[in-house]
Amino acid sequence: MKKLAFIPTREQKTYPVASYLEDVGFEVHLLVNKKSIFDAYTEAIKEFSVKPDDIVILCHDDIEILTDKSIFNTILETKLEDKKTGFIGVAGTQMLTRSGVWWDGMSNVGLHHHLNPLKGCVYHGDTINDLHPTFYGSFGRAVVMDGLFLAAKGRTLFTIGTTKPSYFSGDWDFYDILYTFKAFKHGLNNLVVPIQVLHHSHGEGVQKNSWIANREAFINKFTDHVPASIK
């Protein structure tokens, strides 16, 4: 079994997340200046000969992992040992509405309320000295998850397929919702777990035309399958 991490990025340089993942035994590959995030992941899976039992991390270059390194490996290996596990992530929802936006309805109920469908916690800030937590909800199963950090066995990636679908026009958007939703539709369990991540971005990408276009395309494609929820 190999442990690989694929990180799409615009430049070849040292990233804190890459250093962390190398320290915990991952073979890290920066996927520099690829045409799309779909091409980046699909080509990497082929180029680096991912096998069904390999652990593969797909993550952003602008994150730092704060979890103790021994705990990190234990969480990944324990959760992914179960063949019913699809993706592991750090934030998502157990109910995907017709909006296609995973954090939709965030303010409708209290975050600690039992009806809150959101899952996970992500830190935001430029450094660990100015971070603040964004708490979404408890941990557990999710329909879809955010793509800032995802991990899966190779078999899950083969099951869902990582190529860009013809109905998407944008090259970098909504891949995370698509990937995790396809895993959910295949009967796999996506899990939001207590891995602590600091994200240096505040989600400005959701304002892009390409994000909006892919969201609408996703909704149109899966109109008969949403809303979707954990039963």
C-alpha positions, 0 to 999 in steps of 0.5 A: 500500500502506498500513501500519496498526496496530490496537490494542484498548484500554480507554482513549484515551491515549498508548501507547509501542507506538503512538508507535513504530509511528507513527514507523516509518510506520504509521497507528495506530488505537486501538480503544477499548472494543469489545465483543470483540477479534473485533469490534474487528479486524473493524470496523477492517478495514472502517472503514479500508478495508484492501486485500489488499496493505496491511500490518496489525499487530494487537497489545496495548497493553501492549507496547513494541517494542525493535527498531531501527526500520529493522530492524523495517520491513525484517523486516516488508516482506521477510517479508510480500512473499512471498504464502505468508506468513500471519502474522508473530509473535514467539512460537509453536510448530511443534507444536500439541498436543491441549491447544490451548496453544501453550507446552505442553511447554515444560519437556519438552526443553531450549529449545536442543534440536532437538526443542523445538517452541517458537519466539521470544523475548519480554521481560517486565517493567514497564520496560526497566530491569527486563526479563528475556527469556523464550526459547522457541526458535529462529525460523522457521515456526509452526503458531500464534502468540501475539497480543501482536504479529501482522502480516499482509497484508490478504489473509490477514485476508480469507482467514481471516475475523476475526469471532467464531465461534459456538462461542466464548463468550468475547469476548477470548480464543483469537483469536490461536490461531484466526487463526494456525491458520486461516492454517496450515490454508489452507497459509500460512506463519506465521513467528516472527521476531526482533522484540524486544518487551517485554510488561508482562503475565505472561499472567494472562489464561490463568486466566480462565474465558473463556479456558478456555471458548474453549480447550475450544471450539477443541479440540472444533471442531478435534479432527480437526486436532490435533495439528498440526505443521510437516512 
